Amino acid sequence: MSCLKKACPGYVARAEEARALARRIACDIIAPKSLELDIACQKDPRYVDWDLWRALNREKISVCMIPKPLGGLGWGFLDIFCAMEEFVAADVSITAFFMFNLFGPVCAFVEFTPEICLSLIRDLVMAQREERPLFFAWALTEPSCGSDNLNEEALATQKPSVRVTRAPGGYRVSGVKHFISNGSLAERILLILPVDPEHPKETFSCFFVRSDTPGFSVGRVEHKMGHRAKQTAELVLDNVFIPDSDVWERPGRGWRHTMEVLAVSTAAVGMLGLGLARGALERCIAFCRENRAGGRLLIEENWVQIAIADMHRRITVLRSRLYDFAVAADTFLVTRVLNKPLVKAALALAPERAVFSDALLALAGNPSLSKAVSGLKHREVPDEIVAWFKSQGACAKVSGTDLAMDISSRVLDIVGLSGAAHGRGMEKIFRDSKPSQIYEGTNQVNLLSIFQHEILAGTHGRG
Ligand SMILES: Cc1cc2nc3c(=O)[nH]c(=O)nc-3n(C[C@H](O)[C@H](O)[C@H](O)COP(=O)(O)OP(=O)(O)OC[C@H]3O[C@@H](n4cnc5c(N)ncnc54)[C@H](O)[C@@H]3O)c2cc1C
């Protein structure tokens, strides 16, 4: 960080501010609720602590990616990663409850059409100010397709169960999506699926659906081993009509869209893994400072010191790798466009009233303007860069979540049964770590993607 600080002092200062803010929120708002919510949501998986939601909303976390002049925090990927580590070390499921909402802005920024971006920014900012929940869900998984949605080769041969048919002015969709984070709370859903089940890869698309659309309903909300404070739900689509205007990415470009989203979301899950590992280690150290075995404090035992130092080493090494990823993402992916001096100056100078006006939104809907702006972004972020980031994101995801599983298990070996009590938080982190290895594609399938991209395609070692 220190070299980067010299070269880009403003960029690093913003990340340090994000981390300091997140540390305060983690300590004052998240940590005190962690264990009590785990129990409440075990009893009732639909339970939501709305006081907690309001407290987080006041801190503007829901609009953290929105540029500052428009009412957000203006965070890029490095800021998000720094903040996420702090949040997750306090509680991963509360973090996922509000941070997974970033699928909305990330999908919009990947598309980068002025109309989609402006209306999403306006809606998010207004909802935040009016203390009105506005959840987004990203619905990819269905009963017959899980990890195969995240791997190019598997996608080509998958057998999707959701059916899409062309209708006058749009599409009709029927079927079930499941395990969707915040699906039971979401007012806006990004539905990722192929329009032709015989040619899934070639016809993958991204549709935008509102939860009040006729035919849309929420099915089962899952009872889970971990991540309990974030609901995971089944979405039922019964002949839901989606107009052409709500096709965010047309058939054929959907895989490219999904790859760009996954490139950052898988790496972010790697960061969740790092936060889980750190949270487990911190709780273990606190326990070892207070508890004795054979008359000596555990922390005074040589074998404990070695184990703790080893876990600390692994966390530190991975943290710097994840920071590298985030800095590269800010340099080459969409936040690079948002941070262009011209875009920044325009946002800073334009009065908020004008940016959020219906007149500008109507202008933004102009198809030629949409095509030009979106085309510019896609030239700035070419397909081969996205493919490289997807592979790096998969490396980060597997490394972070395997580390979480490993460290959360190792600390339980050290602290024994009294340390494994619910009140100590370590068994909860163990339960929270396992799902992180599974979602965003199982780690095995992410490893297959790494093999296909780095080894088979021969990009290994090119950096
Ligand atoms: C807490 C939680 C939150 C989630 N949130 C969301 C969400 O918001 N949106 C969403 O869309 N999904 C979500 N999911 C679903 C998640 O992304 C899937 O569970 C994940 O992708 C794995 O899919 P699956 O469960 O169908 O398992 P499968 O993919 O069916 O895997 C089963 C086994 O088969 C192996 N396997 C699968 N495909 C291949 C292959 N091609 N080659 C070799 N082996 C293979 C896997 O490695 C695994 O061992 C969530 C899941 C959880 C647990």
The ligand as a Gaussian input file, in Angstrom:
#p B3LYP/6-31G(d) Opt

LIG

0 1
 C      -26.092000     -19.054000       0.946000
 C      -26.278000     -19.164000      -0.544000
 C      -26.617000     -18.041000      -1.281000
 C      -26.806000     -18.133000      -2.671000
 N      -27.178000     -17.007000      -3.376000
 C      -27.415000     -17.107000      -4.717000
 C      -27.863000     -15.966000      -5.466000
 O      -28.020000     -14.871000      -4.929000
 N      -28.128000     -16.116000      -6.791000
 C      -27.957000     -17.322000      -7.424000
 O      -28.205000     -17.393000      -8.613000
 N      -27.527000     -18.429000      -6.744000
 C      -27.263000     -18.342000      -5.407000
 N      -26.846000     -19.446000      -4.707000
 C      -26.690000     -20.706000      -5.406000
 C      -25.252000     -21.041000      -5.641000
 O      -24.636000     -20.152000      -6.540000
 C      -25.196000     -22.496000      -6.089000
 O      -25.552000     -23.275000      -4.958000
 C      -23.834000     -22.875000      -6.566000
 O      -23.547000     -22.256000      -7.792000
 C      -23.710000     -24.388000      -6.708000
 O      -24.745000     -24.899000      -7.479000
 P      -25.561000     -26.190000      -6.994000
 O      -25.918000     -25.987000      -5.559000
 O      -26.661000     -26.403000      -7.962000
 O      -24.533000     -27.362000      -7.055000
 P      -24.010000     -28.052000      -8.405000
 O      -23.446000     -27.055000      -9.314000
 O      -25.068000     -28.954000      -8.928000
 O      -22.833000     -28.927000      -7.812000
 C      -23.004000     -30.253000      -7.258000
 C      -21.673000     -30.968000      -7.394000
 O      -21.369000     -31.183000      -8.796000
 C      -20.128000     -30.605000      -9.121000
 N      -20.236000     -30.043000     -10.467000
 C      -21.185000     -29.192000     -10.926000
 N      -20.982000     -28.906000     -12.230000
 C      -19.875000     -29.592000     -12.605000
 C      -19.147000     -29.690000     -13.827000
 N      -19.507000     -29.048000     -14.922000
 N      -18.035000     -30.473000     -13.847000
 C      -17.640000     -31.159000     -12.741000
 N      -18.296000     -31.079000     -11.558000
 C      -19.400000     -30.319000     -11.483000
 C      -19.894000     -29.521000      -8.072000
 O      -18.525000     -29.216000      -7.910000
 C      -20.499000     -30.168000      -6.830000
 O      -19.559000     -31.052000      -6.282000
 C      -26.633000     -19.371000      -3.321000
 C      -26.262000     -20.510000      -2.570000
 C      -26.096000     -20.409000      -1.194000
 C      -25.711000     -21.635000      -0.421000

